[in-house]
Structure formats: structure tokens, C-alpha cells
Amino acid sequence: MKAIVEVGGKQYFVRKDSVLYVEKMDAKENSVVELDKVLMCNGISGRPYLPNVKVKARVKKHGKQRKITIFKYKPKKKYRRKQGHRQPYTMLVVEEIEVK
């Protein structure tokens, strides 16, 4: 079984035992999260969501991604700005896709 799920404003293609890195969620580690915004399941699409389909996923861990560097400058004007950022994420493991 396969599905397309919307989490945090982004869409993800999921199957059983697939791993997702989504934006940080307010859920404890090893807890089960129910994703109910399912856009498509086995070729059947919703308008915009399918009402009878839910995806259950377990929160594996929370963390931060690699650091990205933002560097701005204007040539010949002595203007330079350097800034770094690490985006927090939540790692989910899909346990089952439930169709009622």
C-alpha cells in the first residue's frame, strides 16, 4: 500500500516502513502520530483529502539538519554578512496505512 501525505505544508510519498524527515512536530519520541491529511492512496485521489484513510507513524527522534551558510555581499562596497542556520526536524517511521 502506498499513499501521498501532507505534513507541515509539504507532500510526502509513503509506504509501510518508510522514513520521513518532516518539520519539527510537538510529539514525544517513540509516540505514535496519526497523519490524516492523505491526498492519494493506491491511485485513488481525494478532493482534497481522503476522509477514510489515516497513516500511523512512530516518532523516532528529533534533531537538527546540517548547517547551511547564508553569505551576502555587495562588490566594491565593503558589505559582507555571514549567517548560519540549522533547521530542526522530526524523523518519522511509517507503521501502517489504515483504510476504513
N, C-alpha and C positions, 0 to 999 in steps of 0.2 A: 504494500500500500504506500502511496506517495501523496504528498499534499504541498500546497503553497500557503504559507502562513505569514501574516503581517504582525511584526513585533517592533515597537518603537518607531513606527513610521516607515520601516523598511520591509521588503518582502524576501522570504527565505524558502527555498525548496527543501523539504524534509522527507526522510524515510525513517523507519524504525532503526534505532541505534545511531542516528546521525548526530554530529556535534555541531552546535551553533555558537557563534560568538556574537552576542547581541549587546545593545547598550545596557548600561547598568540598571538592574531591577532591584526593587525593595523586597527581596526574598532571602531567607537564610539558606546557608549551604546544606545540601542533602534534603531539601524540601522539594515537594512536587508542585510544579506550576502548571496551571491549565490555560492553554492558549486557545481562545475561542474565535479569534478573527481568522478563519480559514477561508481563503479565496477560491481554492480549487482542490478537489480530491478525486483522484483516479479519472481525470478528464472531465469531470462534472464541475462547472463553474457556478458560483453564486452571484447574486445581484445585490450588493457587492460581496456579501459573506454567505457561507452555507450555515443554516441555522442548526442542523443536527449533527455537526461534526466538531469534535474537540481533539486537540493534541495535548497529550500529557508529557511533560518533560521534567527531568530532575536537574536541580541547580548543582553543578559540580564544584564551581569555585567562582570567586570574584577576583579581579586583578586589574592591572593597567597594561596597556599596549606599549610597544616600543616608542621611544621619544622621537617626535618629529621636530625639526628646527625650522622656524619661520625667520627669514632674513630679508629685511627691506633695506634698500639703499637707493640714493639718487646720485648719479655720477656727477663728479666735479663740484658737489655742494657740501661735502663732509657730513652727509646724513646717513647714518647706519644704525639699524635697530635689530637686535637678535633676541628671539624669544623661543622658548621650548614649550612643548605640551605633550602630556601623556593622557590618552583617552581611557576612562575606566570602562570595563566590560564585565559581562556575566557569561560564563560558559554553561550551556545547556546541553543535556543529552536526551534525545527523544526516546521515550519509553514505549508509547503506543499512540496510534491514531484511532480514535473511537468514533464509530458511526452508529447513530441510534436509529 
